[in-house]
Amino acid sequence: MRMNMSQFDDEEDNEVNLTPMLDVVFIMLIFFIVTASFVKEAGIEVNRPSAATAERKEKGNILVAISENNQIWIDRRQVDPRALRANIERMHAENPNAAVVIQADVESKNGLLVQVMDAARMAGVKNVSIAAEVVD
């Protein structure tokens, strides 16, 4: 039995081309990834001091954590105190409206807290806050 060329053409026309649908799916995926807002974390959990006048801030901020053994963490990585200003400047350039929020552990040294605040001010950040637990 012999097939005509027209029968081969008919079989090729019956296939569904999925390329445009896949293109749309990938474009939507890229759109949602780019527009999603990610939660920034300093990288460690700290035992913050409590304060009766503490206020909640919801804006995107630059989080700097000081651990109980006086390690400084920014963006889930430990930072040397000498590189602190450069890291804050880089993050402030990415988000000029962001404030620096320092999450200092209760057991951390006060001098390191002042050093972090000073580095943030020298990096050009005007709004520097210290995180505390809200007391009811």
GIPEQUI-V567632 format. One record per pair of residues at least 24 apart in sequence whose ideal C-beta (glycine too) atoms are under 8 Angstrom apart, sorted by the first residue. I is the first residue (numbers start at 0). J is the second residue. Records with the same first field share a line. If there is no record, write none. Layout:
BEGIN
I = J  J
END
This chain:
BEGIN
39 = 74
40 = 74  75
41 = 72  73  74  75  102
42 = 72  73  74  75  76  77
43 = 70  72
45 = 102  103  104  107
46 = 104  105  106
47 = 102  103  104  105  130  131  132
48 = 103  105  131  132
49 = 131  132  133  134
50 = 131  132  133  134
51 = 134
53 = 131  132  133  134
55 = 133
56 = 98  100  128
58 = 96  97  98
59 = 94  96  97
60 = 97  98  99  100  128
61 = 87  90  91  94  97  98  99  100  119  124
62 = 100  102
63 = 87  99  100  101  102  115  119
64 = 101  102  103  104
65 = 101  102  103  104  107  111  112  115
66 = 104  107
67 = 104  105  106  107
69 = 107  108  111
71 = 111  115
80 = 111  114  118
83 = 114  115  118
84 = 118  121  122
87 = 118  119  122  124
88 = 122  123
91 = 122  123  124
97 = 124
98 = 124  126  127  128
99 = 124  126  127  128
100 = 128  129  130
101 = 127  128  129  130
102 = 130
103 = 129  130
END
